[in-house]
Amino acid sequence: MIKIGDFSKLSRISIRMLRHYDEQGLLKPAFTDQMTGYRYYGADQLPEAERIQALRSMGFGLSVIREILEKYGEPEEIEGFLLEKRTELVNQLRETGEKIRLLENTLQWLRKDGTMMDYEVVLKTLPERYVASLRRVIPAYDQESLLWEQLNEEIGPQKVRPAAPCYGLAVFHDEGFRDSDVDVEIQVSVAGSYQDTEHVRFKRVAPIQMASSTFQGSYDQITRANGAVAAWVTENGYDFNGPSFCIYHVSPAQAASPEELVTEVCFPVKKRE
């Protein structure tokens, strides 16, 4: 039999953690002296201790490790646990990457004195346009690509020609921000005359007076750009006058990375009476 101190050195697991494993029913000593309380382990328990440490290093909790050890000898069951953990870690990695990118973008917009850089706001009129339009409720804002894929698929057979300039934009029709089931309309300026398809409508859109701000980089900046437009509208005696929209001057389909995106956030406005 091996004393707990020696087993600790052999397994490279602290005595405190071995006691914890015992309390959790995960790795119980081969023998416990009832008089002294001393714990003793067998050499044949070292492989099990190694398995526990390997599973912990993969991020499994003790309760799940216990389940996995109970399934030891059933490769398909163990593979299921491992595949589930891999998916979880991949998702965590993606989420961490998004957080890091948000931090990097924010740092880029910090001035040396610690304040955020301003976004320039302009008042202008978007001219009348003839557009191909597709409006649908989609699961979330970040799934707007579903609309663009559907639009391109439906208008493709007509060999639709883009107008010059070709505005590609998304209009957000919901009264407020929504976490899911968002009402979005995409429009692309076209030249010529075409027949409506099952979901795409060709129509003329009247000129729109708007306050807008253009930025380069990821969409994480939209809220800050919106704030700049809101401040301008308030300070210059205007009111919001219709659903907001974004013009994609350089869209995800054209950009090799989020840093290359160029987006204009637009809010229809009218002079306050």
C-alpha positions as CSV (number, residue, x, y, z in Angstrom):
1,M,0.0,0.0,0.0
2,I,1.1,3.6,-0.7
3,K,0.8,6.4,1.8
4,I,-1.2,9.4,0.7
5,G,2.0,11.6,0.7
6,D,3.8,9.2,-1.6
7,F,0.8,8.7,-3.8
8,S,0.6,12.5,-4.1
9,K,4.1,12.6,-5.4
10,L,3.6,9.7,-7.8
11,S,0.3,11.0,-9.2
12,R,1.3,14.7,-9.1
13,I,-2.0,15.5,-7.3
14,S,-1.9,17.5,-4.1
15,I,-2.8,15.8,-0.8
16,R,-5.6,18.4,-0.5
17,M,-7.1,17.5,-3.9
18,L,-6.8,13.7,-3.2
19,R,-8.8,14.2,0.0
20,H,-11.3,16.2,-2.0
21,Y,-11.6,13.4,-4.6
22,D,-12.2,11.0,-1.8
23,E,-15.0,13.1,-0.4
24,Q,-16.6,13.4,-3.8
25,G,-16.4,9.6,-4.4
26,L,-14.2,10.1,-7.4
27,L,-10.9,8.5,-6.3
28,K,-11.3,6.7,-3.0
29,P,-8.3,5.2,-1.2
30,A,-7.8,1.5,-1.4
31,F,-7.7,1.5,2.4
32,T,-8.4,4.0,5.2
33,D,-7.1,3.2,8.7
34,Q,-10.2,3.7,11.0
35,M,-8.0,4.4,14.0
36,T,-5.7,7.1,12.4
37,G,-7.7,8.2,9.4
38,Y,-4.7,7.7,7.2
39,R,-5.4,7.0,3.6
40,Y,-3.5,4.4,1.6
41,Y,-3.7,3.8,-2.2
42,G,-2.7,1.0,-4.5
43,A,-0.3,1.3,-7.4
44,D,-3.1,0.2,-9.7
45,Q,-4.9,3.5,-8.9
46,L,-2.3,5.6,-10.6
47,P,-3.8,5.2,-14.1
48,E,-7.2,6.2,-12.8
49,A,-5.6,9.3,-11.1
50,E,-4.0,10.1,-14.5
51,R,-7.3,9.9,-16.3
52,I,-8.9,12.2,-13.8
53,Q,-6.2,14.8,-14.2
54,A,-6.4,14.5,-18.0
55,L,-10.1,15.1,-18.0
56,R,-9.8,18.0,-15.6
57,S,-7.2,19.6,-18.0
58,M,-9.9,19.4,-20.7
59,G,-12.2,21.4,-18.6
60,F,-14.6,18.7,-17.3
61,G,-16.1,19.2,-13.9
62,L,-15.8,16.5,-11.2
63,S,-19.4,15.4,-11.5
64,V,-19.0,14.8,-15.3
65,I,-15.6,13.1,-14.7
66,R,-17.4,10.7,-12.4
67,E,-19.9,9.9,-15.2
68,I,-17.1,9.4,-17.7
69,L,-15.2,7.0,-15.4
70,E,-18.4,5.0,-14.8
71,K,-18.6,4.6,-18.6
72,Y,-14.9,3.6,-18.9
73,G,-14.7,0.6,-21.2
74,E,-17.5,2.0,-23.4
75,P,-15.7,4.0,-26.1
76,E,-18.9,5.3,-27.8
77,E,-20.2,6.8,-24.6
78,I,-16.9,8.4,-23.7
79,E,-16.6,9.8,-27.3
80,G,-20.0,11.5,-26.8
81,F,-18.7,13.3,-23.7
82,L,-15.5,14.4,-25.5
83,L,-17.4,15.6,-28.6
84,E,-19.8,17.7,-26.4
85,K,-16.9,19.2,-24.6
86,R,-15.1,20.0,-27.8
87,T,-18.2,21.9,-29.1
88,E,-18.4,23.8,-25.8
89,L,-14.8,24.8,-26.0
90,V,-15.0,25.9,-29.7
91,N,-18.0,28.1,-28.8
92,Q,-16.1,29.6,-25.9
93,L,-13.2,30.2,-28.2
94,R,-15.4,32.0,-30.7
95,E,-17.0,34.1,-27.9
96,T,-13.6,35.0,-26.5
97,G,-12.4,36.0,-29.9
98,E,-15.4,38.4,-30.3
99,K,-14.7,39.9,-26.9
100,I,-11.0,40.4,-27.8
101,R,-12.0,42.0,-31.1
102,L,-14.4,44.3,-29.3
103,L,-11.6,45.3,-26.9
104,E,-9.2,45.9,-29.7
105,N,-11.7,48.1,-31.7
106,T,-12.5,50.1,-28.6
107,L,-8.8,50.7,-27.9
108,Q,-8.3,51.9,-31.4
109,W,-10.9,54.5,-30.9
110,L,-9.4,55.8,-27.7
111,R,-7.6,59.1,-27.8
112,K,-4.4,59.7,-25.9
113,D,-6.4,61.6,-23.3
114,G,-8.7,58.6,-22.7
115,T,-11.9,59.9,-24.4
116,M,-13.6,58.2,-27.3
117,M,-13.1,59.6,-30.8
118,D,-16.0,61.4,-32.3
119,Y,-18.0,60.2,-35.3
120,E,-18.7,62.8,-37.9
121,V,-22.5,63.3,-38.6
122,V,-23.8,64.8,-41.8
123,L,-27.3,65.8,-42.9
124,K,-28.0,64.8,-46.5
125,T,-30.7,63.4,-48.8
126,L,-30.6,59.9,-50.2
127,P,-31.9,60.3,-53.8
128,E,-34.9,58.5,-55.3
129,R,-34.0,54.9,-56.1
130,Y,-35.4,52.0,-58.0
131,V,-34.7,49.0,-55.9
132,A,-35.1,45.2,-55.5
133,S,-36.6,44.8,-52.1
134,L,-37.0,41.8,-49.8
135,R,-38.6,42.1,-46.4
136,R,-38.8,39.2,-43.9
137,V,-38.8,38.5,-40.2
138,I,-35.4,36.8,-39.5
139,P,-34.2,35.1,-36.2
140,A,-31.7,37.8,-35.3
141,Y,-29.8,40.8,-36.7
142,D,-26.6,38.8,-37.3
143,Q,-28.5,36.5,-39.7
144,E,-29.2,39.2,-42.2
145,S,-27.2,37.2,-44.8
146,L,-30.3,34.9,-45.1
147,L,-32.1,37.8,-46.8
148,W,-29.2,38.6,-49.2
149,E,-28.8,35.0,-50.2
150,Q,-32.5,34.7,-50.9
151,L,-32.6,38.0,-52.9
152,N,-29.7,37.0,-55.1
153,E,-31.2,33.6,-55.7
154,E,-34.5,35.0,-56.8
155,I,-33.3,37.9,-59.0
156,G,-30.5,35.9,-60.6
157,P,-32.4,34.5,-63.5
158,Q,-33.4,38.0,-64.6
159,K,-29.8,39.1,-64.8
160,V,-30.6,42.3,-62.8
161,R,-28.1,45.1,-63.4
162,P,-26.9,47.2,-60.5
163,A,-27.5,51.0,-60.6
164,A,-24.7,53.5,-60.3
165,P,-24.3,54.3,-57.5
166,C,-25.5,51.0,-56.2
167,Y,-26.8,51.4,-52.7
168,G,-27.1,48.2,-50.8
169,L,-28.9,48.7,-47.5
170,A,-31.0,47.2,-44.7
171,V,-34.0,48.9,-43.2
172,F,-35.0,47.9,-39.6
173,H,-38.8,48.2,-39.3
174,D,-39.3,47.2,-35.7
175,E,-40.3,50.0,-33.3
176,G,-37.4,49.2,-31.0
177,F,-34.4,46.9,-30.7
178,R,-35.3,43.2,-30.5
179,D,-33.3,40.2,-29.3
180,S,-35.0,37.9,-31.8
181,D,-37.6,37.7,-34.7
182,V,-36.5,41.0,-36.2
183,D,-38.4,42.7,-39.1
184,V,-35.7,43.6,-41.7
185,E,-36.0,44.8,-45.3
186,I,-33.0,44.8,-47.6
187,Q,-32.8,46.9,-50.7
188,V,-30.3,47.1,-53.6
189,S,-30.4,49.8,-56.3
190,V,-30.9,48.4,-59.8
191,A,-31.1,49.8,-63.3
192,G,-33.8,48.7,-65.7
193,S,-37.2,47.2,-65.2
194,Y,-37.9,43.8,-63.8
195,Q,-40.7,41.4,-62.7
196,D,-41.4,40.8,-59.1
197,T,-40.5,37.3,-57.9
198,E,-42.1,35.2,-55.1
199,H,-40.5,37.3,-52.3
200,V,-38.7,40.2,-54.1
201,R,-40.5,43.4,-55.0
202,F,-39.1,45.9,-57.5
203,K,-40.2,49.4,-56.5
204,R,-39.3,53.1,-56.4
205,V,-38.3,54.6,-53.1
206,A,-38.8,58.3,-52.5
207,P,-35.9,60.6,-51.5
208,I,-35.0,60.4,-47.8
209,Q,-33.6,63.3,-45.8
210,M,-31.3,61.7,-43.2
211,A,-28.7,62.3,-40.6
212,S,-25.9,59.7,-41.0
213,S,-22.5,58.7,-39.7
214,T,-20.0,56.5,-41.6
215,F,-17.4,54.3,-40.0
216,Q,-14.8,51.7,-41.0
217,G,-14.4,48.4,-39.1
218,S,-16.6,45.9,-37.3
219,Y,-20.3,46.4,-36.5
220,D,-19.4,46.6,-32.8
221,Q,-19.1,50.4,-33.5
222,I,-22.8,50.8,-34.5
223,T,-24.0,51.8,-31.0
224,R,-21.3,54.5,-30.7
225,A,-22.2,55.8,-34.2
226,N,-25.9,55.8,-33.3
227,G,-25.1,57.8,-30.2
228,A,-23.3,60.4,-32.3
229,V,-26.3,60.7,-34.7
230,A,-28.7,61.0,-31.8
231,A,-26.6,63.8,-30.2
232,W,-26.5,65.7,-33.5
233,V,-30.3,65.3,-34.1
234,T,-31.0,66.6,-30.6
235,E,-28.6,69.5,-30.8
236,N,-29.6,70.7,-34.3
237,G,-33.4,70.8,-33.8
238,Y,-34.4,67.7,-35.8
239,D,-36.8,64.8,-35.0
240,F,-36.5,61.2,-36.1
241,N,-38.8,60.5,-39.0
242,G,-39.0,56.8,-39.9
243,P,-37.1,53.5,-39.5
244,S,-33.4,53.6,-39.4
245,F,-31.2,51.8,-41.9
246,C,-27.6,50.9,-42.7
247,I,-25.9,51.4,-46.1
248,Y,-23.2,48.9,-46.7
249,H,-20.5,50.7,-48.7
250,V,-18.2,47.8,-48.2
251,S,-20.2,44.7,-47.2
252,P,-19.1,41.4,-45.6
253,A,-19.3,39.9,-49.1
254,Q,-16.7,42.4,-50.3
255,A,-14.4,42.5,-47.2
256,A,-11.7,40.1,-46.3
257,S,-11.9,41.0,-42.6
258,P,-14.2,43.0,-40.3
259,E,-11.6,45.8,-40.4
260,E,-12.3,46.5,-44.1
261,L,-16.1,47.0,-43.6
262,V,-17.5,50.4,-44.3
263,T,-20.9,51.1,-42.9
264,E,-23.2,54.2,-42.8
265,V,-25.8,54.3,-40.1
266,C,-28.8,56.4,-41.3
267,F,-31.8,57.9,-39.5
268,P,-34.5,59.7,-41.5
269,V,-35.1,63.1,-39.9
270,K,-37.3,66.2,-40.2
271,K,-36.9,69.7,-38.9
272,R,-38.6,70.2,-35.6
273,E,-41.6,72.5,-35.8
